[in-house]
Every structure is written in C-alpha cells, then in structure tokens.
Amino acid sequence: MAAFITSADAIFVLTIDTLFNAPITLENWSADRAWEAAAIEQVQTRMSIDGKLNAGWVPNPVDMTLNIQPNSLSIPVFEALQTAQATARTPYQLGAEITLPGLKRKYTLTTGYLVTGSVMPAAGRLLEERSFTLRWERVIGLGI
C-alpha cells in the first residue's frame, strides 16, 4: 500500500516541562509551510596537500522553523515561553514529537530551545503567520 503524503493529519506535540504541566498539541499552521527542518552538516572534510580527502563526522544542531497562523491557539504558548525566558533570563528546554500518519513515521525531537520568535504578526490585507525557530540537539525518526 502506498504512503500518503498529506500533512493535514500531522500531529506536533510540544513539551515545556518547566512552564506547562502537560504536553501541548500545536495547531492552526500556515498552509504554505507549516514547519521546516534545515539540512545539517554531518561530515566535515579537508583535502591534504598531496590530494587525499580526509573526513570526520561532526555533531550539529537541527534548526526548525515553525509558521503558525496569527489566530492560532498555539500562539499564547510561544508568547508565554518568550515572556518566561525574558523574565527569568534563562532558556527553557523543549521536547517534541511529530507524528505523520500518512507516512507511518514519528519523529522525536530532543533538547530543544526557542532561539528566535516573532513578537507580533505582520499586518497587510490580513494578519500574517508568525514564525518561531527552535533548535534541537537531535531529531530521531522511527516507523509507527
């Protein structure tokens, strides 16, 4: 049976243990690009003077941009996180799990932090989506 590539049934659950008592299911995403995880450099190489290519694995974080509609019930979660970090002057650690039923895949995102976030929506004919960048130590994909 073929896998379906819809993202309409995707489930993104965020945890902020030090701020909220329960996991939060994020909702009301941007239709054009709900979220995107950047490609990461996994190997560094250098060429020796005698033409030999040398390589080594290097750890790198995964940056993920979330784009959420301005009227989403998920916006107050990010505003509370931004306020808490500014008030405490400390980052709050995040965790997340993304389930993609059509692909029968689940992704676990560990040791994350909110590194950038819009403070309000841009205004045009309509209020624009708000973007938040999370940085994860690790993203692990598994079948479900």
C-alpha positions as semicolon CSV with decimal commas, in nm:
position;residue;x (nm);y (nm);z (nm)
1;M;0,000;0,000;0,000
2;A;0,133;0,344;-0,094
3;A;0,205;0,601;0,173
4;F;0,005;0,923;0,163
5;I;0,195;1,249;0,170
6;T;-0,071;1,473;0,321
7;S;0,039;1,690;0,611
8;A;-0,320;1,773;0,709
9;D;-0,324;1,489;0,963
10;A;0,020;1,562;1,111
11;I;0,035;1,598;1,489
12;F;0,300;1,818;1,654
13;V;0,317;1,788;2,033
14;L;0,546;2,025;2,226
15;T;0,661;1,984;2,586
16;I;0,796;2,259;2,811
17;D;0,816;2,078;3,143
18;T;0,930;2,380;3,346
19;L;0,647;2,601;3,216
20;F;0,345;2,377;3,142
21;N;0,228;2,065;3,325
22;A;0,112;1,879;3,014
23;P;0,221;1,839;2,650
24;I;0,067;2,090;2,408
25;T;-0,064;1,991;2,065
26;L;0,020;2,277;1,829
27;E;-0,247;2,373;1,575
28;N;-0,360;2,613;1,303
29;W;-0,044;2,605;1,094
30;S;0,047;2,807;0,787
31;A;-0,091;2,635;0,479
32;D;0,215;2,700;0,264
33;R;0,490;2,589;0,502
34;A;0,382;2,469;0,846
35;W;0,732;2,378;0,959
36;E;1,068;2,308;0,809
37;A;1,379;2,146;0,949
38;A;1,702;2,269;0,796
39;A;1,954;2,028;0,646
40;I;2,251;1,971;0,874
41;E;2,617;1,926;0,802
42;Q;2,706;1,573;0,910
43;V;3,061;1,543;0,782
44;Q;3,347;1,788;0,753
45;T;3,623;1,728;0,503
46;R;3,956;1,872;0,417
47;M;4,200;1,799;0,142
48;S;4,563;1,732;0,221
49;I;4,838;1,888;0,011
50;D;4,902;1,552;-0,154
51;G;4,539;1,520;-0,272
52;K;4,388;1,295;-0,004
53;L;4,038;1,374;0,115
54;N;4,002;1,339;0,493
55;A;3,663;1,327;0,661
56;G;3,515;1,325;1,006
57;W;3,166;1,315;1,148
58;V;3,067;1,629;1,340
59;P;2,762;1,687;1,560
60;N;2,536;1,978;1,469
61;P;2,202;2,101;1,598
62;V;1,888;2,096;1,386
63;D;1,715;2,430;1,331
64;M;1,341;2,412;1,271
65;T;1,117;2,700;1,169
66;L;0,750;2,685;1,268
67;N;0,495;2,904;1,087
68;I;0,167;2,945;1,272
69;Q;-0,147;3,139;1,181
70;P;-0,183;3,462;1,384
71;N;-0,514;3,346;1,537
72;S;-0,384;3,002;1,638
73;L;-0,444;2,888;1,995
74;S;-0,075;2,786;1,986
75;I;0,043;3,150;1,975
76;P;-0,011;3,212;2,351
77;V;0,215;2,912;2,422
78;F;0,504;3,075;2,236
79;E;0,431;3,419;2,383
80;A;0,435;3,266;2,733
81;L;0,766;3,095;2,653
82;Q;0,916;3,419;2,520
83;T;0,799;3,609;2,830
84;A;0,922;3,341;3,070
85;Q;1,267;3,331;2,909
86;A;1,296;3,711;2,915
87;T;1,175;3,734;3,276
88;A;1,396;3,453;3,407
89;R;1,680;3,544;3,171
90;T;1,730;3,177;3,104
91;P;1,638;2,941;2,821
92;Y;1,364;2,687;2,876
93;Q;1,427;2,336;2,745
94;L;1,175;2,189;2,500
95;G;1,087;1,845;2,372
96;A;0,858;1,749;2,086
97;E;0,710;1,463;1,892
98;I;0,578;1,484;1,537
99;T;0,353;1,209;1,406
100;L;0,297;1,176;1,030
101;P;0,024;0,910;0,995
102;G;0,029;0,906;0,614
103;L;0,397;0,809;0,613
104;K;0,366;0,593;0,923
105;R;0,655;0,790;1,076
106;K;0,715;0,952;1,410
107;Y;0,994;1,199;1,490
108;T;1,121;1,264;1,841
109;L;1,293;1,599;1,892
110;T;1,512;1,628;2,200
111;T;1,682;1,904;2,397
112;G;1,540;2,200;2,212
113;Y;1,526;2,573;2,268
114;L;1,331;2,863;2,125
115;V;1,606;3,070;1,960
116;T;1,401;3,323;1,762
117;G;1,037;3,422;1,752
118;S;0,822;3,696;1,609
119;V;0,680;3,922;1,876
120;M;0,365;4,006;1,681
121;P;0,209;3,934;1,341
122;A;0,288;4,148;1,041
123;A;-0,018;4,328;0,906
124;G;-0,122;4,351;0,543
125;R;-0,462;4,283;0,395
126;L;-0,468;4,005;0,655
127;L;-0,252;3,943;0,958
128;E;0,044;3,727;0,857
129;E;0,169;3,400;1,005
130;R;0,412;3,418;1,293
131;S;0,743;3,233;1,276
132;F;0,939;3,069;1,556
133;T;1,276;2,897;1,529
134;L;1,354;2,604;1,754
135;R;1,699;2,446;1,776
136;W;1,715;2,075;1,859
137;E;2,007;1,866;1,977
138;R;1,869;1,562;1,799
139;V;1,583;1,455;1,572
140;I;1,516;1,081;1,563
141;G;1,279;0,928;1,308
142;L;1,106;0,592;1,359
143;G;0,830;0,393;1,195
144;I;0,494;0,366;1,373
